[in-house]
């Protein structure tokens, strides 16, 4: 999680991020967690979308993120969960302290040459690193149009799935699901994207107006109180050697 202006831009839109961004499907979370895990680090936790899913499972969770405004939103809803400022390159936890490190929607901001040794340091022998991303499924016509307006990313597994030594047994998985949100939350989803946040004001205004126009004119969206946005959640997991 290199401290670039774009990677740190989410703080100004933390509330919109919380309102508009989806959670993660239970199947994906369960697939990433190792059997018997009790202590989990949510690295790049943001406003706590994944953190909430982990806490619901009765796990001992620590949330780490480089943006104070995001952690403030997380702590408002999860006051009993430790929330620490930090990055994947400098994790504020001791050696061998967690059973799993999960990174949701954030590994593409990471310097893997520095982050991989840090993640391995805080994991116990046999521990797991799990990565996941939500990507809108653009096979549906209006979602494809939305992607043309805001520029959704390509499949993150194509570019961000390399997990080098000491990690082994790399596996990949996809989950298709649907997130239900209000039209206002769809606008918040777009407003919370780093591209929109860091663009010049006229570009940001044009993108948000494009979403409003799509909501007003597309037959699947017009006058609807809710929006069904299909997602593909892509996951990667890998384990540390268990040791002697």
N, C-alpha and C positions, 0 to 999 in steps of 0.2 A: 504494500500500500504506500507507494512512493508519494511524498507530499508535493504533488504537482497541483497547480491551480485548479485543474479540472477534477482531479480526484478529491480535492477538499471543497469542491463547490457546493456539495449537497447541504451544507449547514444552513445556507440561506433559504432552502426550501424543505427543511426538515418536516414541517407540518404537512405540506403537500405530499411529501414522500410517504408519510404515515397514512394519509387518507387514500392515496391513489395506488400505491404499490401493493401487489398481491402477497399473500402468505405462500406457504409451500405445502404440497400435498403430502398427507401422512405416509403414503407408500414410498415416496422419495426419501423422507426423513428416516423411516424404518430401515430402508435399504442401506443407507449410509452408516448407521450406527452399528458398532460392533457388538456382538453378544456379550452381555454382562457389563457393558459400560455404565459407570456411575457418575463420573466427573467429565464434563464436556466444556471445551472452550468454543464459544461462538466468536470467531475472528472476523473483524469487519462487520460487526453486528448491526450497525446502523440504528434504526429506530426499534429494532427488536422483532422483526417479522419472523425470523427463524427462532430467536431466543424463546419466544412464547411457546412455539411448538415443542421445544425441548423441556421447558419448565413444566408444561402440561403432562409430560411423561414421568414426572417425579425425579428428574435428574438434577444433580448439582451442577449448575451452569455458571460460568463466568463469561461476561460479555466484554469484548475489547473492540474499540473503534478509535480512529484518529480525530474524530470530529465531536467536539463537546456538545454542540446543539443536537446532534443525533442521539447521543447518550442521555441527554436531558429528557427527550421524548420517551426513550426506552425506560428510564427510571421512574417516570410518572406512572407507567402502567405495570412495571415490575419492580417495585421498591425494594424487595428482598433479594434481588439478584445483583451480585457485584458487577459494577460497570466501570471499566478502567480505560483511561486514555492509553493508546498504544497502536503499534502497527505490526504487520506480519514480519517485518524486518527487525523489530525490537519489541518482543512480546514481554509484558510486565508480569511474568509468572516464573516460579522457580523450575529447576530441572525436574523431569519425571513427575509432573504434577497432574496430568490429565490423561484420561483414557482415549479421548478422541478430540480432534480439532476439526470443526466444520466451518466452511467458508462459503457463504451464500452471496451470490451476485457481486463478488468482490475480487476474485483471484486474478482477473485481468488487470487490476491496478497494482499487482504485486511484482517485485523484483525477485524472481525465483531463485537466483543465485544466492541471495541473502535470506530469503524467507524459508526455503527448504531446510537449511540447517537449524534455523530458529524453531520451526515447527517440530523437527525431530528432537530438539533439546527438551521441549516442554512435555513431549509425549512419553508415557511409560513404555517399556519394551512390549512389543506386540500391539501398540496403539495404532490408531487409524487417522488418516487425513481424508476428509470428504469434501468435495466441491460440488456446488449446484448452482444452476442458473435457470431463471424463468425467461422464456422467449415466447412472445405472442405467436400463435400458429396462423401464419399468413395464407393458408390454403382457403380460408373463408374470405369471400370477396371484399367485405367492408374492412376486415382487418388488414388485407393487402393494401387497400386505399389508405388506411391509417398509417401503415408502414411507409408508404410513399410520401406522406406528409412529414413524418417525424424521423424516418430513417432507423428502423429497428435493426439491431445487430444480426449478423449471420449466426449460424449454429456455433455456440461457443466451444463445443467439443472439437471442432475443426482446428481451433487456434490455441486453446488453453488447456489441453488435456495432458501435457507432458508432466510426469511426476518422476524425476530421476532418483537414483540411489541417494539415501539408503532405503527408499520406499520400494516395495515390490508388490506383486500380485495386483496390478492395476486392472480395475474392472469398470465398465461403463453401463449406464442404464438410462432409459427415457420413460417419462410418465406423461401421458396426455390427460388434461383435466380442464375444467372451466371455472373461471373466477367471475362472480357476479358483483357488479358495482353500479353505482349511480352514474348518470351522465356527467355530473359535476366531478365525481371521482376520476372519470376517464380523462377529463381536462387536467386534474391534478397529477395523474400518472404521467402525462406528457410534460407538464410543467416541472416535474421532479427529475427529468432526465438531464444528465450532465451536458449533453449537446444543447438543449434548450436553455439551461441555466447560464452557460458560458457564452452563448451567442450574443451578438449585438441586439439591442432592444428591438430593432425593426424585424430582425429574423425571428426572435422569440414571439413577438406579437403576431407575425404572419402565421407561424406554426400553430399557435393556440387558436387563432381565428379559423384556420383550416379545419381543426378538430370540431369547432362549434358548427361550421358549415356542414361538415360530414354528418354530425348528429341531427342537423335540421333537414337534410335532404335525402339521406339514405333510407329506403323503405324499411330496413330491418331495425332502424334506430329512431325514426321520427316519432315523436309523441310517446316514446316508451319510457316508463319510470325507471327501468333497469336495463343494464347492458350485460350480455353474456359474452365474455371475452375468453376465447380458447387459448390455452397455453400448452407448450411442451416444456417440461422441466427436465433438463439434462444433468446427469450426475456422473461424477468420477470418484472412485475411492481407491486407496492404496494403504498397505499396512507396513509398519516397521517390523523388522525381524523380532521374534519373541525373545531372543537371547538364550543363554544356557539354562 
